Structures are given as structure tokens and as C-alpha cells.
Amino acid sequence: TVTTMVAGRGYFVNNTSAAGIVKLPASASAGDTIAIKDYAGNFGTNNLTIQRNSHKIQGNASDNQISTNKASLVLVYIDATKGWLYTNESNVGDLGPTYVAATGGTIATSGDFKIHTFTGDANFVVSSGGNALGSNSVSYLVIAGGGGGTNQGGGGGAGGFREGKHPSTPYTSSPLVAPTGLPVSAQTYPITVGGGGAGAASPNSYAASAGSNSVFSTITSAGGGKGGCKSSGPDTHHQGGSGGGGAGTYAPVSTPAARKAGGLGNQPPVSPSQGNNGGNGDGPQPSYVAASGGGGGAGGAGSNAGPATQAGAGGAGASTEISGSAVVRASGGGGAANKSDGTGGPAHPGGGGGTAGTNGGGGSASNASSNTGGGGGGLGNDPGSGGTGGSGVVIIRYKYQN
């Protein structure tokens, strides 16, 4: 309940069972006084909110929150400019709204919000954790490095995509967003921005690298899985934030079971999901074209290689406006086809495109864009290199003024 206070009275407020709310009088005259005392000494646990009821408090048009145990205070109404002023404060600090204040990364502003962008390892240094009347949580986007594309194999999977949005932050988020931000306090938060995985380089090297994790506070996004390779041995380490595309096989046409599956996405599992599976590879056609699957993306799974020598496209990325404008990130890399009569998997924004072979080789698959977490494209055949995955990014947004 809300207690509307009366001038000339004192109030012992007992917040033992829950946070309390009191309201200043609707009308006030110069010299009116009201006293408040923390009856049970627990305002620090169950805060007291003083609603201004159309008048200013300390010259500000905002309610006040008292969060100090054993607080005692007296308010006196002065005039319309300052409204109610505290003339006696005991065990009370800053009574008005306070906001998150921090340094680190590249800082931009959008209205009443600050945006910190980290493109490499650094620190997010919070000097004020704010309070509930101002701001005390941040929205975040944490994207890991994308996986590398493989020589004669699959496209790299996108780095894990994890976004959280505080309900009071006005921007259009991705469909993958968690409905809450992260509370912060005055301390240093180390930021880790994952690098993109290397593409497999020739000659006769099919081992690409997975992307690296990105970390902010309790949020870890997993690096994207590497593109699957054509070798007859185990095809491992291509699961991750999003999975790498499965390689086409060089087994006989009569043994389609040898085709390799794409890597699993959302590994380790989190909710909302941080990514999707890679597409499956296809066995050789009569012309011995082995097509590979596309890497998974934040917005969709990588496409399977088609029976008509078409390598799989990388999975779609996800778009968010947390940085101030809509940007698509974490797209999967396109798979490769090993012969020139095959077709490389196309790329989505940020991700690398796959290639077809040249019956003699040469060139390199396309790399993913930096700081997008995109997967690298698969290379058609030797000599050359698979595409490198894109490095990740960490973006933090919060309200810093009213």
C-alpha cells in the first residue's frame, strides 16, 4: 500500500515484511514539514520509496529511494523551484536516483544511454552501480569468434551469440534476447573478446581451428565450430556456439552413410540458444564432386549440401540495434565443393563464402568480417586456404542520465 503523508506529522515506517512506499502531500506550502524514521532498521534490505506527488524533491522531478538502515530525515517544503528539501539527514547517503557510471572500450551515446564497444580484451570499470530509481543493470551483447573454414570441407560455424536486454532500454533486440540485463556493482569486469579460428591451409591440411570464447561477467559465448574435414579419420571439434558444416565424403557413391554430419550448435547449451547446427555434407556424385555443408549461424542452421553438387550456405546471422543501428552478426560460413563443376555455398552478411574447386586449385575462400563472429568459408581444393572466422565483440549499453 501507499501511505499519503500529511504535513506536520512524523512517520515511523516499518518495512520488515516488504519494501515500502510513502507519498508526499498533493498540496504544500512553504514551511510544511514531514519527518520519517526507519522503525525496524532495515531500509537497506527493504527500501523506502518517497513519491514526489507532482512536487520536486531537492530540486529534481523524480521520486527518492532510501536504502540506508536506521535512516532518519526531515523534509521541509521551500518553493516550486526546489520543492521539498532535506534539512536533517541521519545515516542517509544520496537519496535521489543514481545511474550506472563506467569506463572502458569505445564509448558512444544514444539519447540517455551509453554504449561501450569492446573489439579486443580490456576492462569494463564500473565506478557506480546506480540504484533502481536511475539504473542498476546493463544490456549486453557477447559474441564469440567464428570457426575457420576447411580446405575441401565445411564452412565455419558462427561464434555464440548471447544478448540480454534490460526492460527499460529502448532499442530493437534480436529474437535471441534474454528478457533481463545484468546487474552491476562498483568493480572491474574483465572483458574477453574471442578470436576467429584459422582456416585450413594447403597443401593437404584439412585442420581448421575453432573460434575462441568471449566473456563478460557471468556470460560466456562459445567459439564457433571449425568446418568439418574430408579425411577418413575422426572429424572432431566442429561443435560450438554454432556448429561447423559437415564435409563431403570421398567414399564410394554406393556408401552414402559415410557422409559427415554438421557440428552441433548451442554447445554448451544455454537458454536462449546461442547458435545452431552446421549443415551436413554430401557424398560424391558420379563426377566425384564432394560438396560440404554450411556452418551454422545465430539465426539459423547451416544448409545441407545438395545432391546436385551444391555446397551448403552458411546459416543466417541475427540482427540487433544494441549498438545504435541494426547490424547482422554471427552468420555461418558457406561450405565448399571440391571440383569446378560444383558450387560453393553463398555467404550471409559477416560470414565467409565457400568456393568451388578449380581443377588445379589456387586462391582462398573468403574470410568472415572482423568483430562479427562470422564463420569462415570452405575452400574448394588445394592449393589455398579456408576462410578465417571473424573475431567476436562485446557491447554493453545502459542508462546514464534522465
Salt bridges, closest charged atoms under 4 A:
ASP282 OD1 - ARG259 NE 3.11
